[in-house]
Structure formats: structure tokens, C-alpha cells
Amino acid sequence: MKIAVAKGDGIGPEIMEAVLTIFKSDKVNLEYEYVDMGKWVFDKGFSNGMTSEAQQTIEELGILFKGPMETPKGKGVKSVNVTARKTWNTYANKRVFQTLHGVDTVFSKAGIPIDVTIVRENIEDTYGGIEHMLTHDVALSRRFITRPGSLQVIRYAFEMARKKNASRITCGHKANIMKMTDGLFLECFYEVAKEYPELKSDDVIVDDLCMKLVTRPDLFDVVVLTNLQGDIVSDLCAGLVGGLGFAPSANIGDHICIFEAVHGTAPDIAGKNIANPTALLLSGIAMLRHLGLMDNAARIENALLYTLENGVRTGDFGDKATVSQNTTQFAQAIIDNFGKSPNIGAKPMLPNMPITPTNFKLDQNPMLVSKELQDEKIVGVDMFIESSAQPMEIAKKCERHAGVKFKLVSISNRGTQVWPTGSIFTNLVNQYNARFETLDGEPLNQQDVIGLYVSLSGNFKICSFELLNMWGDKRAYSLAQGQ
């Protein structure tokens, strides 16, 4: 089977060479097609950080193994790592954090074993990067959480938890504050949980989750989170087991999967042959298992664990009284330990499964839409307006434009109501949300909203607006603080 390989930037080529040398020494039955991705591709004028030939190759082969990559700063381009994950809909980011004997941490010294799997939604949330300056003082980022996207990653997490005989699966969230977005994610979690009655399913508010992870990480098994929260929590977990140098990452999609090191490119040590290849090797081992190369994966991982257990180290970890090895020497030590098993955490040897490359040919973009169970109706609109006036003055002008179909019900500033009730101690910025609702309880249409927009624009610059929808009797918008 042939896979696509992108060496990466900085230390990427060195650690990729070390990992592929280990694979070759174990006679891993893979061929590699190298593709052009990363900072140097940005510098050549490719705004997404990859050539069109690279994209075509990856889409044909379905597997990308990549080193760390840098996104040029100050040039307005998007991260090539995020672009790749989103372009190919690798909706589940799986990162396994385990105690590695020979890598000392607070918890290993205390005899507390860690084996936590973080599953992070990989496509949505603030990582859509949809941002606007509404006024010269106010920036807006749109956060998208969708039912189909949430169901995809949550169902993957439950399936994975079932296969690994997990004792617990937990949803990390902030639904107590973000009731619409995180609320939808949490709702989907418990919807899927009904299909897996044998698994203990629960949820934890994300800040409480972080506190519990750094005090009793051994209480958790599988944790599934939205994108930004999952990004933060997964790096927190990396710190529990020794840092990003020991954190593998797999990005799983229905058609394309990406296995990568998530640590930085470390340009200060690039070219010196002293980088630690462990994170990329662990990601590669996960890739081998994904492809059915179970025998190779177990032998290489056992050799790695044995090597670490015996104190072999690169300069970034371990007992400083022990001479560190360079990248090449560390890889060779692992090769020399093929066939040996660690005293703790040895992986069972399973036979390789036949590899059957699957080439997906899509004629059109897959459309993810769930069934709408209740009737939708428009009951109002939020008009986001720019003004430095006081709330009472804003309200007087807005009420003039309400007409016969709308009534002004609330004005808020940064999410806090300032009219009809509020506090003089609430600091204001020059962007308000004027909420209009239907006057007589009858549903509105978009023409009604546009008419209000046109009328209101005579007094204000309207930065944006959002429809207030209801599905059946369920309100599909949040209230302001104090409303």
C-alpha cells in the first residue's frame, strides 16, 4: 500500500527520516509518495500551504503521514494543519496519553498511571476562522456547532471506546454558558449514549474537567470535546505525560486520515540531529494499527517502550546524569531492541491484517443534514448596530422603526442587557444588539426583516443581523444576561 508523506518544517525531515528508518528496519509493507506541504510551500505562493499535486495525491491515497509544519506569521494565511484537517473532513482528532516508563512526571513518581484518550471535534467551532471587525473596537468570531458534525465525532468516540473496552466516556463542555452551541453538542452526546448502554457515560463542565485532570487523571478514560476546548485539554494532557514530544495524534475521517506530530517545528535545533522523534513515531504506530499492520505496530511500540524503560533518551527528557542520544542514535536503539518487551505496558503481538487500499471516488460534496422534526418560524431579529450613544437614546430611535410588525424588547451590549433594565455600572462599547420580536405573535418572513433593516439603517450602521427562530415551542436563540 502506498501512503502520502510530508516531511514537515524545522525538525520535521529529521524525525520523519528516523521514523521511516525504524519502519524499514521492521520491514513495514508500505510505499511512500512524498508531497509538498509546509512553510516553504507557502513561501512559493501557495496560500493553503500545499501544492495542487500534493492535494491530488493525498486524496487518491487516503492516508497522510506528516511531520510538524509552520504557518508563516503576519501574512494572513491559514494554518496548513487546520486547513488539511478541515479540507478532508477528518472530523475526529484522537490523541492517546499514557504513562511512559522512563519519562518521569509528577504522576509517574507518585505511582499514578495515566491512560486517557481525548477525542476532539476537528472541523467546527471557532476553528472555522470566520471573523469580522464589526466596529473599529469590536471583533466578532462565529462559532459553528452542528448536529451532524457533533454526531459524527461523538459516534466515533463511542465506537472507539467500545473497541478498547473503556470503563467510562465523558463529554467535556461549557453548556452552562453556551447553551445553544455546547448545549447542542451535549444533547448529541446523550442521544448517541443511548445506543451504547454498556458504557458508563457522563459529562463534566470543561473548567472542572481541567481541575480534575491535573489532580486525578486516572479517573478518566475517554473524553470527547468540541474543537477549541479539545485543543486546550489535549495539550493539558500532554503535559501530564511528559509534554508534546510524547503526544501522538490521529485525525480520522471517512475517506482520508492524517497521522502527525502536533508539537512545534523547533527551528532553533533544526538540522542538529538532536530532536526527539517519539511523538511522530507513536503517531506512525497508530497509523500502522489503523492500516491493519498490527504485528509491526506492536513490535515497534514494545521496542520503543523497552528503550525508554531502560533510560535511553534524547536531550529533552530523562535523567540528565545519563548521556543523551541524538535522533539517529535513538532510532537505532529502538531498532536494536526489536523483539524485546517492556516490563510494564507490553503490547500484545497480533498478526497483520491484509491491507486492501480503498479508493473513494466522489462525484459531489457529501451533504450532512439531519431531519427537521418540528416546524420552523421566524419570531424576531437581532440587529447589531454601531453607536456610541447611551441605551435610552438608542431605544428611542429603534422604537421609531419598529412599525406594525415588530416591538423592541431588549438592547444589550457585549451580551448584557442595558435596556429596558440594566445598570449604570455596565461598561459599554460602541456596538449594541437591538432585539426586535413579532408584535402580534404571528410568524414573520425575511421580507419583514429586510424592511426593518432598511428603515433602521436610516439611523444606524448595521454591522450584522441574526434571525430569531423557533422550532415548535423551542426557542432557538439565547437571552441576554439580565433579560
N, C-alpha and C positions, 0 to 999 in steps of 0.2 A: 504494500500500500504506500502511496506517495502522500506526503503532507507538505504544507507550506511552512517555511521557516523564515522569520525575520530576526536578524541578529540583534537589533536594537542599537542604542546610542551609548556613549560613555563606556562603561564596563561590559555592556551587553555582548559584544563579539567575544570577549574573553571567557565569560561564564557560559555562553552558548557553546563555544568550542569545547570547554571542559565537559559539559553535559553530553554532547553528541559523541565525544570520545568514550565516555562511560557506556553509552548505548551501543556504540560499535563494538566495544570490547565484550559486551554481553550478547553480541550477535542479534540485536533487536532487528526484526524483519521490517524495516521501514526505509523508504527512499525520501529524499528531501529536495524540495524545489525552493530555492532562496528567492525572496521577494523584497522589493524596495519599499521600505517604510521608515518613518522616523524624522528626526530634526533635519538631517541633510536633504531629505526629500522636500520638506517644507522650504528649505533654503533655495531649492531649484525652482520654486514657484508653484508647487502642488499644494493647494490650500487645505486639503484634507489629510496631508501627510503620507499619502501613498500614491503610487503611480496607477494608471488605469490597468496596466498589465498585472500589477500586484493584486488589485481587486478582482480581476477576472480569474486569476489563478486560485485565489483563496475560495472564491465562490464555486469553482469547479471541483476543488479537492475537499472542501468541507471542514478541514482542520488547520488551524493556525497555531504554531508554537512560536512565541515571541519573547525577546528579551525586553528589558526596560527601555522606554522611549521618552524623549524630552520634547515638550512643546515649546517653540520659541516664545519668549515673553515680549509683550509690548507690540505685537504685530497683528492683534485682533483675530488670530486663528484659533480654532477649537482644538482641544486635546485629541491627538490621534488615537489614544487609548479609548477615550469615551466614544469618539466617532466610530471606531471599529465595532465596539460592543453594540452601539445603537443601530448602525447601518445593517448589521446582520442579525439583529434581534436576539442576541444572546441574553435572554431575559433573566437568567439565574446566575448570580455570582456565588460560587461555593468556595469557602475558604475553611480549611480544617486546621485547628490549632491544638497541638498535642505536646505534652511534656517530652522533651528530647534529652535523654540522659547523656551528660557531658556538656550540656548547655545550662549553666547554673542560673536560676532565677530565685526570687523570694519564695515562690511556691515549691520549687523542687527542693530547696533547702529545708522547707517546713514539712516535706513529705506529703504535699497535697497534689495529687495527679490532676492534670488538665486534659480534657478531650472534648473540645467544644467545636461544633460546626456552625458557622454563620452562613446563612443563605440570604443574600442581599438582592432585592429587586434591582435590575440593571439598566432599565430603559427610561423610566419615567421620572417623576418628582422634579426637583429643581434642576436636575441634570439635562432637562430639555434646553437649558440655557436661553430661554425666551425672556429677554429683559428689555425694558424701556425706561428712559428718563421721562417721567410724566410732567415734571417741572424741573427747573434748574436745581431744586433742593430735594426732589423726591424720585427715587428709583423704584421700579416695580419688577419683580421676578414672578413669573407664572409657574405655579406648581400643579402639574397634572398627575392625578392618581386615577387610573381607570379600572373598571370592574374586570374586563378581560385580561388586562395586564397583571392585575393582582392575582386573579385566579391561576394564571399560568405559573407564576413563581411559587405561589403557595402550594399548588398541587405538586409541583416538582419537589418542594421541601418535604411534603408528607410522604411521597413515594420514596425519596431517598432515606428518610427516617425509618420507614418500614423495612427497607432492604438492609439497613445497618443495625436493625433491632434496637433502635433508640428507646431510651426509657422515658423521654419527655421531649415535647416540641413546644416551643414558646414563641408567641408573637410579641415582638417589641414595637411600641407605638407611642404616639402622643395624641391619642384620640380624645383625651380630656380637654385639649385646647383646640386642635384642628379636627373638629367634629365631622366635617364633610369629607375631607381627604383621608386622614388617618382613620376616621370612622368607617369609611368605605373599605379600607384595607383590612381592618379588624373584623368587619362584617363578613368579608370574603373568607377570612381565616376560619371563623367558626362554621361557615357554610361548608367548607371543604372538610373540616374536622369531623363532621357527621359521617363522612364516608370512611373514616378510619377509627372506629370505636375502640380498637385495641391500643391506640396510642394515647398517653396522657397529654392533653392539650390545655394550655393556659396562656395568659397574656400578662405582660408587665409593662408599665409606663417606662419609656426609654431612659429617663434620668435615674429612676430606681434600678433599672436593669444594669446601668453602668456601675452604680454603687455596689450592687450585689456581685457583679463580675469581678471587681477588684478586691472583694472580701471573701467570697465563697464561689469561685469559678467552677468548682467541682460539682455544684448543684445543677449545672446546666448541661444540656446535651446538644439539641438542635435549636437554633434561634433564627427566625425569619423576620426581616425588617424591610421597610421602604428604603429607597436608594441612598439618600443623604445620611439617614440615621444608620443604615447598614455600613456605609463607608466609614463613619466615625467609630462605630462599635467594633468593626473588624480590625481596625488599626489598634484600638484599645486591647483587643485580644492578642494581637501580635506582640504587644508589649508584655503580656503575661507569660509568653513562652520564649522570650529572648529577643524579640524585635522582628522587623520586616525581613531580615535576612533569613528567617526560618518560616516564612509565611507563604505557602503555595496559593495559587489562585486558578480556578477553572471557571470559564464563562460559557454557560450551556445554553444552546438554542436548539430549535427543532431541526435546523438544516446545517448550521455552522457552529463550531465550538472553538473557543480560544483558550489556550493554556499559556500562562505568562507569569513572570515575576512582577510583583507590584511595588517593589522598592525602587528607589531612585537610580539615576544613571551614574552617580558618584564620579563626576568628571575630574575631581581632584586626584583620584587614584587610577583613572583610566590609563591603560597601556602599561601599567606596572606589574601586571600578573599577580596581584595580591588580593583580588576580590573574592568574596565568599559565594560560591555557586549553589549553596544548599537550597535556597528558595526556588530557583529555577529548576533544580533537579527534582525537588518534591512536586513541582507543577508538572514536570515531564513524567514523573511516576504516575500521577493522577491521569495524565493523558494516555499512558500505556494501558492502564486499567480500563479506561473509557473505550479503548480500541480492542479490548479483549486479550491483551498481551499480559496475562496475569502472572505467568511464570517469570518473565523478565522483570515485571514490576516488583514482585516480592523479593527476588534475589538482589536487585539493585537497592531496594529500600532496606533490607536486612543488612547489606554491606555498609550502607550509609549509617544506620543506627549503631552497628558494631564499631565503626570508625569513630563516631562521636563518643560512644561509651568508653572507648579506650583513650580518650583525651587528645585525639588528633584534631587540630584546629587551624583555622586561618586567623589572621591578626585581629579580627574584630570581636572575638569572643574567647571564652575558655580561660584556663589557668595561665596567667601571664608568666609563671615560672617555667612553663613548657614552651619550647621553641615552636613558633608558628610555622605553618607550611604556606607556600604560595599556591595560587589557583591550580596550577598544573600538578604540583605535588599532592594536593588534597584530593584531586580527582584520581590520581594514580593510587593513592592509599585506599580509596573505595574499590577500585578495580582489583587491587591485591587481596581485598577481603571478600571477594565473591565466594559464596558457599558457606560463609560464616554467619552466625546468628547472634543477635544481642541477648544478654541475659534477661532484659526486660523489654517487652513490647515486640517480640518477634512476629513477623507476618507469616501466615500460613502459605505454603507453596501450593499453588493451583496450576493446572495445565493451561497453556494458551488456548484461546478460542479461535476458530477460523475467522480471519478478517475478510469481510465482504464489503468492499467500498460501495457506498450508496451515493449515486449522483442525482441530486434533486434538480429537476427541470421545471421551473415555474413560468407560467405564461403571464401571470399578473400578480400584483402585490396581494398577499393574504389580507383579508379584511376581518378584524376582530370586533364583532358586535354581539352583545347579549340581547336576549328578548326583552322588550319593554312590556312590563306586566301591568302597568296602570296608565291611564290617560294623562297626557301632559298638558298643562295650561300655563300661560304667562299671566302672572298676577301683579307685576310691577317691574321696576327697573332701578338699578343703582347708577346714578350719574356721577362720575368722578370729575370734579371741576377744580380749576386753578383759581385761587383767590387769596388775598391777604387780609380780607375783611373779617369782621367779627361774626360769630354764628348768627346772631339776631338779624344782622343786615343780610347775610346770605339767605336766611329763611324768608325774609320779606320779598326778596327778588324771586326766589324759587316759587313761592306761592302764587305769584302773578302768572306764572306759566303753566300751572297745573291743569287749567282748563276744566272741561266737564267730565273727563275720564280718570284723572289722577288726583291723588291727595298727597301732600308732603307729610311723611310720617316720622322721619328721623334725619338728622345730619350728624355725621361722625367725622373724626379726624384721627388718622392712624389707628382706626378700629375702635375708638372710644366715643360714645355719644356725647355731643356738645349741645344739641337742641332736640326736642323741646326742653329737656332737662340736662343738667351737666354740672360741672364745677368750674369756677373761675380759676382754679389752680391747675387746670389741664393745659399743658403747653401745646401750642398749635404749630403746624407747618402750613405751607401755602397750597395744600391740596385737601379738599373735602370730598366726602361721599354723601350726596343728597339722595335719599331713598324715597322713591315715589311708589305708591301702591294704587291698585284699582279703586276708584271712588265708590262704585256701587256693587262690588263683589263679582262683577261679570268678568270673564276672561278677556284679556287684551290680545291684540295682534301686533306684529312687528311694525305695521304702518302707524299704529298709535304711538309706539315708542319713538319712531323716527320723527313723527310730528312734534313730540315733546322735545326731542334733541334739537330740531331746527329752531323751535321757539326759544329754548333755553340758551342756545348759542348766541342769541342777541345780547345777552348779559355776561356770559362767561365763556372762557376757553374750556371746552370739554375734553379732558385727557383721554377718557375711555368710558365705556358703559358695559354693564352686565345685566342680562335679563334675570328677573326673579321668577323662577319656575316652581311649579308644584307637580308631583306625580301622585295622583289620587289625593289623599288628605295629608301627604307628607311634604313638608316644606323643604325645598332643595337649595336653601341658602342660609347662611349663618346670621345671627343677630349681632349688633354692635355691643361692645362692653357697656353695660348700663342701660341698654334698650329694653 
